[in-house]
Every structure is written in structure tokens, then in C-alpha cells.
Amino acid sequence: MFYSMRNILVIIIPLLIIIAAQYIPLFTMGIVPFVGPGSSLVGFVINLEHMCLLLVMMIVISTFIYNRTGSIYIGSFLNALIVSWMFTSSSVIAPVPI
């Protein structure tokens, strides 16, 4: 369990810093700091909360499987299956209405 918590902190803390850098100026001063030409960070930050939860789940699964088997490939393959399943199930495949 210690390895899972350490891995979660290593991955999630930089993402939380990015969220804080975006939202603290927004709530305190009313400005969005990363807006303008070439700033694709805004779209990234909108989806970042969802990705943090997904990453926590993937880190726990990867660490558990690595500790049981000693192989990084089984956990990464399982995570790839789960993530692709989640992304395809959340997208709409339908013709555009005219």
C-alpha cells in the first residue's frame, strides 16, 4: 500500500499544481491566466479533474499487479484496456443531425 500512495503522490501533485495555477487566480482576481493564442492548457485543465481520478485508479491497479507478478506489462496492458474502454464508452458515435 505504501508504494501505491507514493506513486499516486508523484503523479497527482504536479497535476494539482497545474489546477491550482489555473483556478486560484480565477477565484481570487477574476482572471484566467492561461488564455490567448497557443494556450491549449485551458482545455487540458477542464478535463484534468476527471483524469486525476482515472490516474489514481490506474496507479493502484498497476502497482498491485506489479507487486503480485513482477511484470510491468500485465498491468500496463490491463490499464490500456480499461482506459480505451472508458474513452470509447463515453464518446458518441452517431451521424450528425442535419
N, CA and C of each residue as an Amber inpcrd file, in Angstrom:
protein
   294
   0.8260000  -1.2000000   0.0000000   0.0000000   0.0000000   0.0000000
   0.8650000   1.2580000   0.0000000   2.0510000   1.1720000   0.6180000
   2.9420000   2.3290000   0.6540000   3.3710000   2.7310000  -0.7480000
   3.6670000   1.7260000  -1.5900000   4.1030000   2.0390000  -2.9480000
   2.9950000   2.7000000  -3.7530000   1.7660000   2.2700000  -3.5480000
   0.6490000   2.8880000  -4.2540000   0.4940000   4.3480000  -3.8590000
   0.5690000   4.6350000  -2.5690000   0.4220000   6.0270000  -2.1190000
   1.5650000   6.8930000  -2.6360000   2.7800000   6.3620000  -2.6170000
   3.9150000   7.1280000  -3.1260000   3.7570000   7.3900000  -4.6220000
   3.3430000   6.3890000  -5.3640000   3.1470000   6.5650000  -6.8050000
   2.0310000   7.5540000  -7.1020000   0.9620000   7.4990000  -6.3270000
  -0.1420000   8.4430000  -6.5090000   0.3290000   9.8670000  -6.2580000
   1.0950000  10.0710000  -5.1980000   1.5780000  11.4200000  -4.8940000
   2.5190000  11.9360000  -5.9740000   3.3800000  11.0760000  -6.4910000
   4.3250000  11.5010000  -7.5280000   3.5920000  11.9340000  -8.7980000
   2.5170000  11.2700000  -9.1340000   1.7830000  11.5900000 -10.3620000
   0.7830000  12.7240000 -10.1560000   0.0740000  12.7480000  -9.0370000
  -1.0480000  13.6640000  -8.8570000  -0.6120000  15.0590000  -8.4060000
   0.4470000  15.1820000  -7.6240000   0.8440000  16.5090000  -7.1110000
   1.1520000  17.5020000  -8.2400000   1.9160000  17.1490000  -9.2890000
   2.0960000  18.1310000 -10.3730000   0.7930000  18.5270000 -11.0670000
  -0.1310000  17.5810000 -11.1940000  -1.4140000  17.9120000 -11.8160000
  -2.2370000  18.8390000 -10.9260000  -2.1710000  18.6350000  -9.6190000
  -2.8610000  19.5450000  -8.7000000  -2.2380000  20.9380000  -8.7190000
  -0.9440000  21.0220000  -8.9330000  -0.2870000  22.3330000  -9.0550000
  -0.7830000  23.0550000 -10.3080000  -0.9590000  22.3240000 -11.4030000
  -1.4960000  22.9360000 -12.6240000  -2.9210000  23.4280000 -12.3970000
  -3.7350000  22.6290000 -11.7090000  -5.1050000  23.0490000 -11.4020000
  -5.0920000  24.2940000 -10.5270000  -4.2250000  24.3190000  -9.5210000
  -4.1450000  25.4850000  -8.6340000  -3.6730000  26.7180000  -9.3930000
  -2.7050000  26.5510000 -10.2980000  -2.2160000  27.6930000 -11.0770000
  -3.2970000  28.2620000 -11.9810000  -4.2480000  27.4440000 -12.3720000
  -5.3330000  27.9260000 -13.2230000  -6.4720000  28.5300000 -12.4040000
  -6.8590000  27.8790000 -11.3100000  -8.0820000  28.2750000 -10.6160000
  -7.8750000  29.2780000  -9.4860000  -6.7230000  29.3310000  -8.8600000
  -6.5180000  30.3100000  -7.7790000  -6.6100000  31.7400000  -8.3080000
  -5.9230000  32.1030000  -9.4200000  -6.1250000  33.4600000  -9.9470000
  -7.5520000  33.7120000 -10.4310000  -8.2170000  32.6730000 -10.9100000
  -9.5900000  32.8380000 -11.3720000 -10.5150000  33.1970000 -10.2180000
 -10.3890000  32.5200000  -9.0930000 -11.2830000  32.7740000  -7.9690000
 -10.8740000  33.9880000  -7.1440000  -9.5930000  34.3180000  -7.0830000
  -9.1690000  35.4630000  -6.2670000  -9.2490000  36.7860000  -7.0170000
  -8.7910000  36.8150000  -8.2920000  -8.7430000  38.0720000  -9.0350000
  -9.7310000  38.1350000 -10.1850000 -10.3370000  37.0180000 -10.5310000
 -11.3030000  37.0070000 -11.6170000 -10.6900000  36.9540000 -12.9990000
  -9.4160000  36.5760000 -13.1060000  -8.7730000  36.4670000 -14.4130000
  -8.3760000  35.0210000 -14.6670000  -8.3610000  34.6610000 -15.9320000
  -7.8980000  33.3360000 -16.3330000  -6.4690000  33.5020000 -16.8340000
  -5.4830000  32.9040000 -16.1680000  -4.0910000  33.2050000 -16.5010000
  -3.5910000  32.6150000 -17.8170000  -4.0740000  31.4710000 -18.2330000
  -3.5260000  30.8150000 -19.4190000  -4.4990000  30.8890000 -20.5800000
  -4.7890000  32.1040000 -21.0350000  -5.6920000  32.2910000 -22.1630000
  -4.9690000  33.1320000 -23.2020000  -5.1610000  32.7930000 -24.4430000
  -4.5390000  33.5470000 -25.5120000  -4.1270000  32.6230000 -26.6320000
  -3.4650000  33.1800000 -27.6280000  -3.0330000  32.3460000 -28.7530000
  -2.0470000  31.2700000 -28.2980000  -2.3160000  30.0670000 -28.6960000
  -1.4010000  28.9750000 -28.3850000  -1.5310000  28.4120000 -26.9810000
  -2.5320000  28.8180000 -26.2420000  -2.6490000  28.3010000 -24.8730000
  -3.6690000  27.1740000 -24.8520000  -3.2080000  25.9880000 -25.0890000
  -4.1020000  24.8320000 -25.0760000  -4.2690000  24.2760000 -23.6730000
  -3.6870000  24.9430000 -22.6860000  -3.7760000  24.4650000 -21.3100000
  -5.1850000  24.5920000 -20.7540000  -5.9800000  25.5170000 -21.2760000
  -7.3320000  25.7180000 -20.7500000  -8.1840000  24.4780000 -20.9800000
  -8.1650000  23.9230000 -22.1650000  -8.9130000  22.7030000 -22.4280000
  -8.3780000  21.5200000 -21.6530000  -7.0820000  21.5260000 -21.4010000
  -6.4760000  20.4530000 -20.6150000  -6.9250000  20.5200000 -19.1630000
  -7.0080000  21.7230000 -18.6030000  -7.3850000  21.8810000 -17.1970000
  -8.8480000  21.5310000 -16.9790000  -9.6880000  21.7670000 -17.9720000
 -11.1080000  21.4360000 -17.8300000 -11.2870000  19.9370000 -17.6040000
 -10.5170000  19.1220000 -18.2870000 -10.6340000  17.6700000 -18.1670000
  -9.6920000  17.0740000 -17.1310000  -8.9380000  17.8910000 -16.4400000
  -7.8990000  17.3780000 -15.5550000  -8.4510000  16.7010000 -14.3110000
  -9.5770000  17.1710000 -13.7830000 -10.1350000  16.5380000 -12.5840000
 -10.5410000  15.1040000 -12.8880000 -11.1380000  14.9000000 -14.0370000
 -11.5220000  13.5450000 -14.4540000 -10.2880000  12.6660000 -14.6210000
  -9.2410000  13.2200000 -15.2070000  -8.0360000  12.4340000 -15.4330000
  -7.3160000  12.1080000 -14.1340000  -7.3890000  12.9890000 -13.1370000
  -6.7630000  12.6960000 -11.8400000  -7.4060000  11.4780000 -11.1970000
  -8.7190000  11.3950000 -11.2370000  -9.4000000  10.2280000 -10.6710000
  -9.0710000   8.9600000 -11.4590000  -9.0040000   9.0850000 -12.7620000
  -8.6530000   7.9400000 -13.5920000  -7.2210000   7.4880000 -13.3190000
  -6.3120000   8.4350000 -13.1600000  -4.9230000   8.0900000 -12.8750000
  -4.7650000   7.4000000 -11.5290000  -5.5010000   7.8500000 -10.5190000
  -5.4230000   7.2040000  -9.2080000  -5.8420000   5.7420000  -9.3250000
  -6.9170000   5.4980000 -10.0490000  -7.3730000   4.1200000 -10.2290000
  -6.3360000   3.2920000 -10.9880000  -5.7480000   3.8530000 -12.0270000
  -4.7660000   3.1250000 -12.8150000  -3.4800000   2.8610000 -12.0300000
  -3.0710000   3.8080000 -11.2010000  -1.8550000   3.6280000 -10.4080000
  -2.0290000   2.5010000  -9.4020000  -3.1670000   2.4500000  -8.7580000
  -3.4180000   1.3830000  -7.7830000  -3.4280000   0.0240000  -8.4760000
  -4.0790000  -0.0690000  -9.6200000  -4.1210000  -1.3380000 -10.3600000
  -2.7230000  -1.7380000 -10.8150000  -1.9720000  -0.7960000 -11.3780000
  -0.6300000  -1.1030000 -11.8720000   0.2950000  -1.5560000 -10.7550000
   0.2640000  -0.8460000  -9.6390000   1.1430000  -1.1970000  -8.5280000
   0.7730000  -2.5500000  -7.9370000  -0.5200000  -2.8160000  -7.7990000
  -0.9630000  -4.0960000  -7.2520000  -0.5190000  -5.2540000  -8.1470000
  -0.7330000  -5.1110000  -9.4440000  -0.3720000  -6.1940000 -10.3640000
   1.1390000  -6.3540000 -10.4420000   1.8840000  -5.2480000 -10.4040000
   3.3430000  -5.3600000 -10.4310000   3.8640000  -6.0570000  -9.1770000
   3.2960000  -5.7350000  -8.0150000   3.7350000  -6.3920000  -6.7850000
   3.3960000  -7.8800000  -6.7890000   2.3010000  -8.2680000  -7.4260000
   1.9110000  -9.6840000  -7.4750000   2.7260000 -10.4750000  -8.4950000
   2.9600000  -9.8850000  -9.6670000   3.5660000 -10.6520000 -10.7580000
   5.0230000 -10.3020000 -11.0160000   5.4380000  -9.0740000 -10.7070000
   6.8000000  -8.6510000 -11.0120000   6.9780000  -8.2060000 -12.4550000
   5.9010000  -8.1290000 -13.2080000   5.9620000  -7.7330000 -14.6110000
   5.1850000  -6.4360000 -14.8070000   5.7950000  -5.4990000 -15.5230000
   5.1010000  -4.2390000 -15.7810000   4.1240000  -4.3550000 -16.9410000
   4.2570000  -5.3830000 -17.7490000   3.4750000  -5.4870000 -18.9760000
   2.0290000  -5.8940000 -18.7320000   1.7810000  -6.7310000 -17.7510000
   0.4130000  -7.1800000 -17.4860000  -0.4380000  -6.0080000 -17.0000000
   0.0870000  -5.2290000 -16.0630000  -0.6490000  -4.0700000 -15.5520000
  -0.8590000  -3.0080000 -16.6070000   0.1560000  -2.7740000 -17.4350000
   0.0000000  -1.7450000 -18.4680000  -0.9980000  -2.1850000 -19.5370000
  -1.0140000  -3.4620000 -19.8730000  -1.9950000  -3.9570000 -20.8370000
  -3.4070000  -3.8610000 -20.2710000  -3.5850000  -4.2240000 -19.0110000
  -4.9010000  -4.1200000 -18.3820000  -5.3510000  -2.6640000 -18.2980000
  -4.4380000  -1.7570000 -17.9440000  -4.7840000  -0.3370000 -17.8930000
  -5.1450000   0.1960000 -19.2700000  -4.4270000  -0.2300000 -20.2990000
  -4.7570000   0.2070000 -21.6590000  -6.1480000  -0.2650000 -22.0640000
  -6.4970000  -1.4920000 -21.6930000  -7.8380000  -1.9860000 -21.9940000
  -8.9070000  -1.1910000 -21.2550000  -8.6850000  -0.9210000 -19.9790000
  -9.6810000  -0.1930000 -19.1830000  -9.8400000   1.2380000 -19.6860000
  -8.7280000   1.9140000 -19.9590000  -8.8020000   3.3060000 -20.4150000
  -9.4530000   3.3940000 -21.7890000  -9.0950000   2.5070000 -22.7070000
  -9.7330000   2.5580000 -24.0280000 -11.2140000   2.2210000 -23.9310000
 -11.5730000   1.3310000 -23.0380000 -12.9820000   1.0070000 -22.8210000
 -13.7270000   2.2170000 -22.2780000 -13.1240000   2.9320000 -21.3160000
 -13.7760000   4.1130000 -20.7420000 -13.9160000   5.2280000 -21.7730000
 -12.8800000   5.4560000 -22.5760000 -12.9480000   6.5360000 -23.5580000
 -13.9310000   6.2230000 -24.6810000 -13.9910000   4.9860000 -25.1250000
 -14.9310000   4.6710000 -26.1970000 -16.3670000   4.6180000 -25.6970000
 -16.5670000   4.2560000 -24.4570000 -17.9390000   4.2210000 -23.9450000
 -18.4740000   5.6150000 -23.6410000 -17.5910000   6.5870000 -23.4770000
 -18.0610000   7.9390000 -23.1820000 -18.1840000   8.8030000 -24.4300000
 -17.8130000   8.2820000 -25.5850000 -17.9340000   9.0670000 -26.8090000
 -19.1870000   8.6460000 -27.5670000 -19.7360000   9.5900000 -28.2900000
 -20.9600000   9.3420000 -29.0430000 -20.5820000   9.0120000 -30.4790000
 -21.0590000   7.8850000 -30.9410000 -20.8480000   7.5040000 -32.3350000
 -22.2140000   7.5540000 -33.0050000 -22.4830000   8.6670000 -33.6430000
 -23.7790000   8.8620000 -34.2860000 -23.5950000   9.8440000 -35.4370000
 -24.4480000   9.7410000 -36.4500000 -24.3620000  10.7240000 -37.5320000
 -24.7820000  12.1100000 -37.0400000 -24.2070000  13.1090000 -37.6500000
 -24.5370000  14.4870000 -37.2930000 -25.9280000  14.8040000 -37.8230000
 -26.8210000  15.3150000 -36.9780000 -28.1690000  15.6380000 -37.4790000
 -28.1300000  16.8140000 -38.4520000 -28.9560000  16.7340000 -39.4600000
 -28.9940000  17.7910000 -40.4820000 -30.0980000  18.7680000 -40.1570000
